[in-house]
Amino acid sequence: MTGMDYVYTVYEEKSFSAAAKKLFMTQPALSAAVKKVEQELGMAIFDRSHSPLRLTDAGQAYIEAAEKIFQIQRNLQRYVDDLAQLESGNLAIGGTNFVTACFLPTLIRQFSEKHPLIKLSVVESSSAELFAGLKNGTIDLVIDSGECDTKEFESLTFFTDRIMLAVPKSMDTGATELAYSRQDIIAGRHLAPGAPAADLKHYDHTDFLLLSRGNDMNRRAKGLLRAVGIEPPVRLYLNQLMTAYHMAAAGLGATFLTDTLIRMAAPNDSLNYYLINHPLMEREIFIAAPQKKYRPKALQAFWDSVANIYVNDVNTCQ
């Protein structure tokens, strides 16, 4: 390992003792190795007066440079592997909880059957953290919904979710004749041309369960409510769509769910589902990778696999 590796491990662990344990070396030896790098740099990398450790301004610049160097090294190794026609190595795929639960099982199964030598790892996190990982090279591909910065990342939309209003039957005082059942959703009746839609204003005084701020579903829900001109009470803010589903099924409030989740969730007859006609109620699921001239074969193979799986059956989530 190089001095840069030692410094970066200390940065990741925020502690010399934790980094030494991870590197299977003594703390004095690690401290000496980092001190040597700082002497060569001419400035301190870590502010040792704080616990956990903090980076100095010079340290921040050093870590940013190190991440770029590590990315170059990874790209070089992949390029050499590809030249040798070795379809092996590692591929890190990132996704939010819902996306990884719904789409990745099928994608990984199909991909691994064709490319068994490629080791896959899955990172579940928020969209912001996933794209940060994609940018610094710790994640190779991201599967997500919402927005994608097309200046930095290339994306491919392969699936479209329809977002439905879910209302507990025990508290539904709206136009229930317009409600869809889970079987209606599975049959795709809500997607038929001219499918009956409900007026969200009927639920102005209904308690709602929304996903937390920073989530794409929060942005869509808040935007829809503003567009309609209502401010219903929010009983709970939650982190996951599946949690919102179970909370709504328990009669705690209305919420917004994707038709994909409704199809895949355990059968429950306690909710009415309503179609709301608004552009925010259609959500694209996409795969994203950095905008680069060279794309490793393993990454390209997974990209192509996603397109091939969903090109003929875009309404299947297995």
SVG drawing of the C-alpha trace seen along z (x, -y; Angstrom):
<svg xmlns="http://www.w3.org/2000/svg" viewBox="-70 -27 79 46">
<polyline fill="none" stroke="black" stroke-width="0.4" points="0.0,0.0 1.1,-3.6 1.1,-6.6 -2.0,-7.8 -3.8,-4.6 -2.9,-5.0 -4.1,-8.6 -7.4,-7.7 -8.2,-4.9 -7.7,-7.3 -10.0,-9.8 -12.6,-7.1 -12.4,-5.8 -12.1,-9.3 -9.6,-7.7 -6.0,-6.5 -6.8,-3.6 -9.8,-2.4 -7.8,-2.8 -4.8,-0.9 -7.2,2.0 -8.6,2.1 -5.2,2.1 -3.8,4.8 -1.0,2.5 0.0,0.8 -1.2,-2.7 2.4,-4.2 3.4,-2.7 0.3,-4.2 0.9,-7.6 4.5,-7.6 3.3,-6.7 0.8,-9.6 3.3,-12.0 5.7,-11.2 3.1,-12.1 2.3,-15.4 6.0,-16.2 6.3,-15.6 3.2,-17.7 4.5,-20.5 1.2,-20.9 -0.9,-18.9 -3.7,-16.8 -5.6,-16.1 -6.6,-18.5 -5.7,-16.2 -7.3,-18.6 -10.8,-17.3 -12.4,-13.9 -13.4,-12.5 -10.5,-13.8 -11.2,-16.6 -9.5,-17.5 -7.5,-20.7 -8.0,-22.7 -4.9,-21.1 -6.2,-17.7 -9.5,-18.3 -7.6,-19.1 -5.4,-16.0 -8.5,-13.7 -10.2,-15.1 -7.0,-14.5 -6.6,-11.0 -10.2,-10.0 -9.4,-11.1 -6.2,-9.1 -8.0,-6.0 -10.6,-6.4 -7.9,-6.5 -6.3,-3.4 -9.6,-1.5 -10.3,-2.6 -6.8,-1.5 -7.2,1.9 -10.6,2.4 -9.2,1.3 -6.4,3.8 -8.8,6.6 -11.0,5.8 -8.0,5.9 -7.2,9.3 -10.9,10.3 -11.3,11.0 -14.9,10.4 -14.3,10.5 -13.9,8.1 -16.4,6.1 -19.4,4.0 -21.0,1.9 -24.7,1.1 -26.5,-1.6 -30.2,-2.1 -32.8,-3.4 -34.6,-0.9 -37.7,-0.6 -35.8,-0.3 -33.4,2.3 -36.2,4.4 -38.3,4.3 -36.0,4.2 -32.6,5.5 -33.5,9.2 -34.6,9.7 -31.7,7.7 -29.0,9.4 -30.4,12.9 -30.4,12.4 -27.0,10.7 -25.3,13.2 -26.5,16.1 -24.7,14.7 -21.7,13.2 -21.0,15.4 -17.4,14.3 -18.4,10.7 -18.8,10.0 -21.7,7.7 -22.3,5.6 -25.3,3.6 -25.3,0.2 -28.6,-1.0 -28.8,-4.7 -30.5,-8.0 -30.3,-9.4 -27.9,-12.2 -25.4,-9.7 -25.8,-7.3 -24.9,-10.0 -22.0,-11.2 -20.7,-7.6 -21.2,-7.5 -19.3,-10.7 -16.3,-9.6 -16.2,-6.1 -17.2,-4.0 -20.4,-3.1 -20.4,-2.1 -24.1,-2.2 -27.2,-3.8 -30.8,-2.7 -33.1,-5.5 -36.2,-7.6 -36.6,-11.3 -34.0,-13.6 -30.6,-13.0 -27.9,-15.6 -27.4,-14.9 -24.3,-17.0 -22.4,-14.6 -24.3,-11.3 -25.7,-9.3 -29.1,-7.8 -31.5,-5.3 -35.1,-5.2 -36.4,-1.6 -39.6,-1.7 -42.4,-4.1 -44.3,-4.0 -47.8,-5.4 -48.4,-7.0 -51.7,-6.3 -53.5,-7.9 -54.1,-5.2 -56.9,-5.9 -57.9,-3.6 -61.5,-2.5 -62.2,-3.3 -61.6,-7.0 -62.6,-7.3 -65.4,-9.9 -64.5,-10.7 -65.9,-9.5 -65.5,-5.8 -67.2,-4.8 -63.9,-5.9 -61.8,-3.7 -59.5,-0.9 -58.8,2.3 -55.4,4.0 -56.7,6.5 -57.6,3.5 -54.0,2.3 -52.6,5.7 -54.8,5.9 -53.7,2.4 -57.2,1.0 -55.8,-2.3 -53.6,-2.6 -56.4,-2.2 -57.2,-5.3 -59.8,-7.4 -59.5,-5.6 -61.6,-7.4 -59.6,-9.7 -60.5,-11.3 -60.3,-14.9 -57.7,-15.3 -59.7,-18.1 -62.1,-15.6 -59.2,-14.8 -58.4,-18.3 -59.1,-17.5 -57.8,-13.9 -54.7,-13.0 -51.8,-12.2 -48.6,-10.1 -45.8,-11.5 -42.2,-10.5 -39.5,-12.6 -38.0,-15.7 -35.3,-15.0 -37.2,-12.0 -38.4,-12.1 -41.9,-11.1 -42.0,-14.0 -41.2,-16.4 -43.9,-15.0 -46.5,-14.9 -45.8,-18.4 -45.8,-19.6 -49.2,-18.0 -50.8,-19.4 -49.6,-22.9 -50.9,-22.5 -54.3,-21.4 -54.3,-24.2 -54.9,-22.1 -53.0,-21.7 -54.2,-18.5 -52.8,-17.7 -49.6,-15.5 -49.8,-13.0 -46.4,-11.3 -43.3,-11.7 -41.8,-8.4 -38.6,-7.1 -39.8,-4.2 -42.7,-3.6 -43.3,-0.2 -43.7,-1.7 -46.2,-4.2 -48.1,-1.3 -48.4,0.6 -49.2,-2.6 -52.0,-3.5 -53.3,0.1 -53.5,-0.2 -55.8,-3.2 -53.4,-6.0 -53.8,-8.1 -53.9,-8.5 -50.6,-8.3 -49.1,-8.1 -47.9,-4.7 -46.6,-3.5 -48.5,-0.9 -45.4,1.2 -45.4,1.4 -49.2,2.0 -48.7,5.0 -45.7,6.5 -46.9,5.9 -48.7,8.5 -52.5,8.5 -54.5,6.2 -58.1,5.2 -58.2,2.2 -57.2,-0.5 -59.0,-2.2 -56.7,-3.4 -57.4,-6.5 -55.9,-7.7 -54.9,-11.4 -54.3,-13.0 -51.2,-15.1 -47.7,-14.9 -46.1,-14.5 -47.9,-11.2 -45.8,-9.4 -42.3,-8.5 -39.5,-7.3 -37.1,-4.6 -33.7,-4.9 -30.1,-3.5 -27.3,-6.1 -23.5,-6.0 -20.9,-8.7 -20.4,-10.5 -17.1,-8.9 -15.6,-8.1 -14.6,-4.6 -17.1,-2.3 -15.8,1.0 -17.3,4.1 -18.9,5.3 -20.7,2.0 -21.8,2.0 -23.0,5.6 -25.2,4.7 -26.5,1.6 -27.5,3.7 -29.1,6.3 -31.4,3.8 -32.5,2.6 -33.1,6.1 -35.1,7.3 -37.6,4.4 -37.8,3.6 -40.7,6.0 -42.5,6.0 -42.2,2.7 -45.0,3.4 -43.4,6.4 -41.7,6.3 -40.5,9.7"/>
</svg>
